[in-house]
Amino acid sequence: MKYTEEHEWLRAEGDAYVVGITEHATTQLGDLVFVELPEVGATVSADDEIVVIESVKAASDIMAPVDGEITEVNTDLADDPSLANSDPLGKGWFFKIKPSDASQLDGLLDEAAYNALIG
Amino acid sequence: MSDLKQTPLHALHLTLGAKMVPFAGYDMPVQYPMGVMKEHLHTRSKAGLFDVSHMGQVIVRGNTYEAAAQGLETLIPVDILGLGENRQRYGFFTNANGGITDDLMLANRADHVFVVVNAACKDADIAHMKSALEPDITVTEIKDRALLALQGPAAEAVLATLDPRAGDMRFMDVATLDLNGTEAWVSRSGYTGEDGYEISVPSDAASDVAQALLDHPDVEPIGLGARDSLRLEAGLCLYGHDINETTTPMEAGLTWAIQKVRRSDGARAGGFPGADNVLGQIGNPVARKRVGLLPTGRAPMREGVVLYATETSDTPVGEITSGGFGPTVGGPVAMGLIGADHSAVGTTLYGELRGKRLPVTVAIMPFTPANFKR
């Protein structure tokens, strides 16, 4: 598992990565009520704001963790945003991305570094 | 953070695991570990306990109740003189243009008027009353009492365990109850659209009273986050957002609060700031109105979202004044100030959200049925 400083997690699945947000992030955000996902097939660049999420409190963005192509999105999450709160590492995933430059993964955080980040 | 004021329940909030935020100069609980969504739903299904001690509690006293009421009627376009003993009523202060400078609750407590005003406005309200009222009417801010709200369908059963007389009160009644030996000034009212009570108790007893209520299995502590979503679903105005000093009662949809006796041709017509404008607008067209709005999609539309009549028009017709997700509605809810030509129920407007125009329908409020004990 890899992490970003923006509280996303990435889990390898074939030649793509499943991306979601961490439990720390969902706890901070509160109950999610709206998720707008990117288009499947979209080519995105790292740090592009590709997902809009709204909690009961406020709107925020989720950025692409690396350059790549969106290969799948979690339509169940769009229908029921609370999945991100109840199962952030499982049913609450957001999208799958196929990196165009796998070396960008090396720049992400490992679990120890992420845990140190959130203290 | 050190300049933030604390309510008498501050330590209890921390013990309960609240997330604290600055609000109107106070360090206040925005949510507890349960979270805004569950806190909201719990209040609608059982009972929630809110700390609203940041609000201003004010006693206005003259030689008689009538003297104090007559004084306040020079500032507030409401029948205060005719308010029955131990009854409460909604009202607001107006300015010379007829704009609303704060909204408030007034209670006839036999020999004085008990006024509850918004936290952010309380200093200005008190200064306004002190300067405008005759010197034989005293205006005293009650700083040594906390204010709790117990809201929800189980509120009556819960409060009656401490004093059974709570069950005898009707909506908008006030009474002095004995809660575990503490004298409590109680009204049967609130800000959630649910049955419930607002409970003023001495600061040094506040934590014990709050804990006694929380000890009931149906009661959970509720933060400001759910307070906002509850009042929004109930269609209740938030001062400084849905109404402000530029909004008149007619525009705000609040003329129901101006009793006949204070209207043109009433026995005590006018006599408050901006009366000509306020009364002149009643029954006549106004340029804009506060309306309920239901976004068609799932995306919440929050305060500041600009509304258009069509997907392409360049000219805004209004703006969202407060909005968010309604947990009981199960979708986004909002209210806004809209040009009167576009304010009919059922009208489709378009809110501009992240560069896209998304449809929103003018709707009847409240969004959830009120559940008062009339």
Interface residues (C-beta under 8 A of the other chain):
Chain A: G30 D31 V33 F34 E36 V52 E54 V56 K57 A58 A59 S82
Chain B: V30 Q31 G35 V36 M37 K38 G225 S229 R298 A299 P300 R302 G324 F325 P327 P332 R354
